[in-house]
Structure formats: structure tokens, C-alpha cells
Amino acid sequence: MKSIGVPRGILLVDDDPEITESLAAIFVKYGYDVRVAHSAEAAFEIIAQWEPDLAILDVMLPCMNGIDLALVLKANRPRCHLVLFSGHAGTQQLMEEAAKKGNMFEILSKPVHPLFLLILCRACLRTCRRAWPRLRNGTILSNLSILSNLSILS
């Protein structure tokens, strides 16, 4: 658990540098400690030396997909909260395969407005145990469906 005054750590993983750099700038502006990776392999190097409080993962990454990366994070960094997002139609099939193995993830559909993502991440880091269980497991969620389920916003 982080001490008071220590910035919460966010790992951003997306193969699109424009997405990671713009999100990183926003999160840094709001006081988060942010690390960026453009592949699962680069993310492994980061988490070998640093434990994020939250990881925001693109599902469709080169070599290893974001769901498999989430499984590795879940196994090796169990305190790390996970947010996945995707703009690809093939995501549903990957989710179904993960669900068959007992792994359920909530996936945001791209595009995700940066302000929405900031609000979601704040909520997740503050009230993750209360907010996320209300969401339906194993679904691709629109931005509005998540906002309507977050207890801090109602």
C-alpha cells in the first residue's frame, strides 16, 4: 500500500504512441506517477522493477495481447487494478477465450475520452472494491454505462 503523499502509479500500455503520450501527460498533470510501454514485452521490463497501482492496457498489442498481459499482471502484481480498452472487433473473441479459463475483464470501447478515463481511474483507485463489482463481468462497456455505475458519481 502506498503512503500518504506518494503519487499513485499508472502503467499505460498501447502500441499507439500518440495515445500513450497524451494520456501520460494528462495523468502526470494530475499528480500520478506514469510509466509508458508500447508492447507487452516493454511492460514486463517496467513491472519487473516497479509496481503500478493501476494498469491501462490496450487489448490488441503486437506479439502478446492485452488480455494475456493482464493475466501476467494479475498473477505477479495482484494489487494492481486493471483497465482494458480496445477499438477492434476481435476483442470479443479474446474475452470469450479468457472467460472460458475463468478470467473475466471489463473492456472499454475506444475511443475513450481522456477526461472519462481520468475520472474512471480516480474512482477505481479510490473505490475499486465498491465500484467495479457493480459492473457486468465479461462485457465491452461504453463510457456512459460505466459512468452510470460508479458510486462516486451518482
N, C-alpha and C positions, 0 to 999 in steps of 0.2 A: 504494500500500500504506500502511496506517495505521501510525503509530509506536507503540512500546510505550507504554502508559498512555492512549492516546487511545481513547475508547469507540467500539465498532463501531456503525455507523449502520443502523437498520432503518426502512424505509418501509412503513407499513401502509395498504392501500387497500381499503376496504369501504364500501358505501353505508349500512351499519347503524352508526350512531354508538355504540351500546352495545358492539358487537364491537370497534371500533377503540379506544374509550376504555379498555375493560377490558384489552385486550391491551397497549396503550401503558403503562398503569400497571404491569403485570407486568414488561414489558421494562425500563422505567425503573428499577424496584426492583432489577433485576439488573445495572444499570450500562450499559445500552445507550442510545445517542442515538436517540430515536424521533421520527419525523415522521408525521403522520396526514393522509390525504386521503380524501374521501368520493366522489370521482369521478376518472376518468382525467385530466380537464382540470385538476383541482386537483393531481394527482400531477405533471403536466407542469410546473406552476409551481414545485413543490418541486425536482424534479430539474434544472431549469434553473440553480439556484443551489447545489445540494448533491448529492453523490454518495453514495448509500447503499451499504453493503456487501451488504445483503440487502433484497429487497422481498417482502412477503407480500401477494398480490393476490387479491381475490375475483374469480371469473370473470364473474359476472353483475353488471355495473355499468350505471348509466344512460348512455346515449349510446354510449360505446365499451366493449366488453367487455374483461375482464381479460387474455384471450389476446392481443388486439391491443395492449394496453398493455404486456404482456410483450415483444412483438416490438420495440416502440419502445425499451423499456429495454435490451433485448439489443443493439440497434443503437447506442444512444447512450451507454450505461453498461455496456460489456462485462464489467467486473469485478464487477458486481452479480449476486449469486446470486438466483435466483427460486424462490419457493414459491407455488403457486396453490392455492386451495381453493374449493369450491362445494357448495351444497346443492340444486342444481337438476338435474333430469333432462336438460335441453337441453345440458348441458355436453359430453356425449359427441359430439354433432354438431359443436360448435365445435372440439373436439380433432381430430376426423377431418378437418375442413377445414384446420386448421393443419398436420396431418401430411401432407396432400397437397402442401403447399407446402414440405415438408421441415423443419417446426418441430415438435419433439416436446417435450412438457411433462409433468411429473408433477403430478397434481392430487389433493389431499387431499379426502376427502369430509367435509362438515360433518355434524354438529357435531364440531369438533376441540377436545379438552380443552386448555386453556391450558398446563398443565404439559407435555403432549406436544409442543406447538408450541415451547415454550421449549427442550426437550431437542433437538428436531429442528433448530432454528435454531442452537443451540450446535454441534451436530455438523456442520451444513452450513458454518458459518463456520470451524470448526477443521479439518475433514477432508473438505471438499466434493469434492475430486478423488478420494478413496478411497471415500466412502460412496455418492454418487449414481450412479456408473456401475453399481453392482450392482442398482439398481432397474430394473424393466422400463419401457422407454420407452412413452409414449402410453397410460398406463392411469390409471384412477382408483383410488387406493390407500387402503386402510383404515389407520387409525392403527397397528394391530398389524402389518400387513405391512411398514410402513416400519421400525418399531422392530426387527423381527427381522432387518432387513438392515443396520442401522447398525453398523459395525465397533466403534465405541467402547462399545457397549452389550452386545457379545457376549463 
